[in-house]
Amino acid sequence: MSAPTLDIPSRQHQVSAEEWRTRVDLAAAYRLVALFKWDDLVFTHISARVPGTEDQFLINPYGLMFEEITASSLVKIDMQGNKLDDSPFPVNPAGFTIHSAVHAVRHDAQCVLHTHTLNGTAVSAQQCGVLPISQQSIFVLSSLGYHDYEGVALRDDEKPRLQADLGRNNYLMLRNHGLLTVGKTIAEAFQAMYTFESVCTIQVRAQAGGALHQVQPGIIATAQQQAREATRGLGGSLVWPGLLRRLDRHLPGYER
């Protein structure tokens, strides 16, 4: 069944072909987050850099459920949070703080994805953080940072600490808050979040059982090489077409 659509005029012929493709993929990512039940009503966010720019990115229209988001409804803003189009929707202020901080220093990252899932937040509250107890965990642990909780992310003075804690990593655990991933593409950031969320779900379930057996550190040290070999270097692009086909079956309409 198609999700209900709002009366939002198409922007397809108002933007470049490259920006439109990014808008379509980003809208798909929002709907996939809803489909996988990682959304938190309207309170998390995904952003994507506008192709060909260093200081513009697309983010969700604050107030829309993720399954309602379309390519045309996404809001384009600059690094100061100013809207660059005539969107009637506001922007989540905490979303702007987090995403502008990352985009300002990670020019290799087209996409930043942040969630408040139950399992992710549960592990973010654990002193031990991510444990090396699953195959999935080795990929996260090979590129993971931690950022201590400072309250709702509304202050610019938090940005340097968040940037330093992320560093060159692709995964960031926001303590007592949730999960964040970055990717060279939207597909890559989404797959990273799928892995991150799986790691946290496995950990919470494993902790309900007996003693845990941990992966040897030497295996974690070669995790990124193993990932490249397992995916033949394709990364997120290996699974993205299939995810879009799944989305077309369950929540079509994101490309409007």
Secondary structure per residue as TSV (DSSP state, phi and psi in degrees):
chain	resnum	aa	ss	phi	psi
A	1	M	-	360.0	134.3
A	2	S	-	-73.0	140.9
A	3	A	-	-69.5	147.0
A	4	P	-	-58.2	142.1
A	5	T	-	-113.8	144.3
A	6	L	-	-88.0	161.9
A	7	D	-	-83.1	79.0
A	8	I	-	-114.6	118.2
A	9	P	-	-59.9	145.7
A	10	S	-	-69.7	140.1
A	11	R	-	-104.3	5.9
A	12	Q	T	-55.3	-38.4
A	13	H	T	-95.7	9.7
A	14	Q	T	-104.8	-8.2
A	15	V	S	-128.8	168.1
A	16	S	-	-69.1	161.9
A	17	A	H	-61.6	-36.1
A	18	E	H	-67.1	-42.6
A	19	E	H	-66.0	-38.8
A	20	W	H	-63.3	-41.3
A	21	R	H	-61.6	-40.0
A	22	T	H	-65.0	-41.5
A	23	R	H	-61.2	-43.0
A	24	V	H	-64.1	-45.7
A	25	D	H	-65.8	-38.1
A	26	L	H	-68.7	-41.7
A	27	A	H	-61.1	-39.1
A	28	A	H	-61.9	-41.2
A	29	A	H	-62.1	-42.1
A	30	Y	H	-59.7	-45.0
A	31	R	H	-70.1	-32.9
A	32	L	H	-66.7	-38.1
A	33	V	H	-59.1	-41.8
A	34	A	H	-65.1	-42.7
A	35	L	H	-63.4	-37.6
A	36	F	T	-83.9	0.6
A	37	K	T	62.9	40.1
A	38	W	-	-98.6	-4.3
A	39	D	-	-75.9	162.3
A	40	D	-	-131.7	70.5
A	41	L	T	54.1	-112.6
A	42	V	T	-114.8	14.3
A	43	F	-	-100.6	7.7
A	44	T	-	-115.8	-175.9
A	45	H	E	-160.9	151.6
A	46	I	E	-131.5	139.6
A	47	S	E	-128.7	157.3
A	48	A	E	-140.9	134.5
A	49	R	E	-67.1	137.3
A	50	V	-	-69.7	124.9
A	51	P	T	-53.9	137.2
A	52	G	T	83.3	5.1
A	53	T	-	-124.8	159.7
A	54	E	S	-109.8	-15.0
A	55	D	S	-130.4	22.8
A	56	Q	E	-133.4	137.8
A	57	F	E	-146.1	162.0
A	58	L	E	-102.4	141.6
A	59	I	E	-147.2	169.7
A	60	N	-	-71.0	147.5
A	61	P	-	-71.9	114.1
A	62	Y	T	-64.9	121.4
A	63	G	T	117.4	-19.4
A	64	L	S	-85.3	139.0
A	65	M	-	-67.3	152.6
A	66	F	G	-64.1	-31.9
A	67	E	G	-73.4	-8.2
A	68	E	G	-94.4	-14.0
A	69	I	-	-70.8	136.5
A	70	T	-	-124.0	168.2
A	71	A	T	-58.2	-38.5
A	72	S	T	-77.3	-22.6
A	73	S	T	-83.8	-14.9
A	74	L	-	-61.5	145.3
A	75	V	E	-103.2	130.8
A	76	K	E	-96.3	126.5
A	77	I	E	-132.8	165.1
A	78	D	E	-101.7	-174.6
A	79	M	T	-73.4	-7.7
A	80	Q	T	-99.6	1.1
A	81	G	-	87.4	7.9
A	82	N	-	-77.6	133.7
A	83	K	B	-71.6	136.1
A	84	L	-	-106.8	5.7
A	85	D	S	-138.1	-178.6
A	86	D	-	-93.4	34.8
A	87	S	-	-62.4	136.8
A	88	P	S	-79.8	-4.6
A	89	F	S	-95.5	144.4
A	90	P	-	-79.3	177.6
A	91	V	-	-119.2	136.8
A	92	N	-	-59.0	118.1
A	93	P	H	-63.2	-36.8
A	94	A	H	-68.3	-37.0
A	95	G	H	-61.6	-42.2
A	96	F	H	-62.1	-44.5
A	97	T	H	-59.6	-50.0
A	98	I	H	-65.4	-49.5
A	99	H	H	-73.2	-37.2
A	100	S	H	-65.7	-34.7
A	101	A	H	-62.4	-44.5
A	102	V	H	-70.4	-47.2
A	103	H	H	-63.1	-27.5
A	104	A	H	-66.8	-28.5
A	105	V	H	-117.2	-18.8
A	106	R	-	-107.9	78.0
A	107	H	T	-71.0	-11.7
A	108	D	T	-81.8	-11.6
A	109	A	-	-99.6	113.4
A	110	Q	S	-76.9	-31.9
A	111	C	E	-130.2	140.4
A	112	V	E	-126.3	127.1
A	113	L	E	-125.5	129.0
A	114	H	E	-130.3	136.3
A	115	T	E	-134.7	161.1
A	116	H	-	-121.7	41.1
A	117	T	-	-63.6	157.4
A	118	L	H	-62.2	-47.3
A	119	N	H	-70.3	-40.0
A	120	G	H	-63.4	-44.2
A	121	T	H	-68.3	-35.4
A	122	A	H	-60.2	-46.3
A	123	V	H	-69.9	-33.2
A	124	S	H	-64.5	-20.3
A	125	A	T	-89.0	-6.5
A	126	Q	S	-86.9	133.5
A	127	Q	T	-58.4	-34.4
A	128	C	T	-72.7	-19.9
A	129	G	-	66.5	-150.1
A	130	V	S	-74.1	129.2
A	131	L	-	-98.7	145.7
A	132	P	S	-82.9	73.8
A	133	I	-	-123.7	5.0
A	134	S	S	-145.0	161.5
A	135	Q	H	-59.6	-40.9
A	136	Q	H	-60.3	-35.3
A	137	S	H	-65.8	-27.3
A	138	I	H	-66.4	-31.6
A	139	F	H	-73.0	-37.4
A	140	V	H	-69.8	-46.8
A	141	L	H	-64.8	-22.2
A	142	S	T	-77.0	-7.0
A	143	S	T	-154.3	53.4
A	144	L	E	-122.2	133.2
A	145	G	E	-120.0	166.6
A	146	Y	E	-129.1	139.8
A	147	H	E	-127.7	123.4
A	148	D	-	-70.0	147.7
A	149	Y	-	-70.8	132.4
A	150	E	-	-124.8	18.9
A	151	G	S	93.9	179.4
A	152	V	S	-56.4	134.3
A	153	A	S	-76.3	82.3
A	154	L	-	-117.6	-8.6
A	155	R	-	-107.5	134.9
A	156	D	G	-63.7	-27.8
A	157	D	G	-71.6	-8.5
A	158	E	G	-81.1	-22.0
A	159	K	H	-56.7	-46.6
A	160	P	H	-60.3	-35.1
A	161	R	H	-71.6	-39.7
A	162	L	H	-63.9	-42.6
A	163	Q	H	-62.4	-43.0
A	164	A	H	-67.0	-37.9
A	165	D	H	-70.8	-33.9
A	166	L	H	-71.1	-45.5
A	167	G	T	54.6	-130.7
A	168	R	T	-99.2	11.5
A	169	N	-	-74.1	159.9
A	170	N	S	-104.3	-7.9
A	171	Y	E	-126.3	137.2
A	172	L	E	-135.3	124.0
A	173	M	E	-94.1	118.8
A	174	L	E	-89.2	106.1
A	175	R	T	-54.2	133.9
A	176	N	T	59.7	23.6
A	177	H	T	-141.0	-57.7
A	178	G	E	162.4	-155.9
A	179	L	E	-120.6	152.2
A	180	L	E	-143.8	137.9
A	181	T	E	-131.0	154.8
A	182	V	E	-126.2	155.7
A	183	G	E	-152.1	153.7
A	184	K	S	-66.8	-20.5
A	185	T	S	-136.1	166.2
A	186	I	H	-63.9	-40.1
A	187	A	H	-59.9	-41.5
A	188	E	H	-67.5	-41.6
A	189	A	H	-65.4	-36.8
A	190	F	H	-68.2	-45.0
A	191	Q	H	-63.2	-37.6
A	192	A	H	-61.0	-41.0
A	193	M	H	-67.9	-36.1
A	194	Y	H	-59.1	-43.7
A	195	T	H	-66.1	-45.1
A	196	F	H	-60.0	-47.5
A	197	E	H	-64.7	-39.3
A	198	S	H	-62.0	-42.4
A	199	V	H	-57.7	-46.0
A	200	C	H	-68.7	-38.9
A	201	T	H	-64.2	-46.1
A	202	I	H	-59.7	-43.3
A	203	Q	H	-63.9	-45.9
A	204	V	H	-61.0	-40.9
A	205	R	H	-70.1	-41.3
A	206	A	H	-64.4	-35.8
A	207	Q	H	-68.0	-17.0
A	208	A	T	-79.9	-8.9
A	209	G	S	-101.7	-139.2
A	210	G	S	-90.6	-157.2
A	211	A	-	-62.1	146.3
A	212	L	-	-98.9	138.6
A	213	H	-	-99.5	125.9
A	214	Q	-	-100.8	149.5
A	215	V	-	-73.0	142.4
A	216	Q	-	-69.2	140.7
A	217	P	H	-55.5	-34.2
A	218	G	H	-62.5	-30.5
A	219	I	H	-71.1	-40.2
A	220	I	H	-63.2	-35.5
A	221	A	H	-62.3	-25.0
A	222	T	T	-106.3	14.1
A	223	A	H	-62.0	-41.7
A	224	Q	H	-66.9	-37.9
A	225	Q	H	-64.2	-42.0
A	226	Q	H	-60.9	-40.7
A	227	A	H	-62.8	-42.5
A	228	R	H	-63.5	-39.9
A	229	E	H	-69.2	-40.6
A	230	A	H	-67.0	-33.1
A	231	T	T	-101.5	5.3
A	232	R	T	58.1	29.8
A	233	G	T	76.8	5.6
A	234	L	-	-85.5	-19.8
A	235	G	G	56.1	-136.9
A	236	G	G	-63.7	-24.8
A	237	S	G	-67.1	-15.7
A	238	L	G	-69.2	-37.6
A	239	V	T	-102.1	-16.8
A	240	W	H	-60.0	-46.1
A	241	P	H	-58.1	-40.3
A	242	G	H	-66.2	-37.4
A	243	L	H	-64.0	-39.4
A	244	L	H	-66.0	-37.1
A	245	R	H	-64.9	-40.0
A	246	R	H	-62.3	-42.3
A	247	L	H	-63.2	-40.5
A	248	D	H	-61.4	-30.7
A	249	R	H	-77.2	-32.5
A	250	H	H	-110.5	-35.8
A	251	L	S	-139.6	62.9
A	252	P	-	-69.8	161.9
A	253	G	-	111.0	-3.3
A	254	Y	T	-65.7	-23.7
A	255	E	T	-83.8	7.1
A	256	R	-	-74.0	360.0
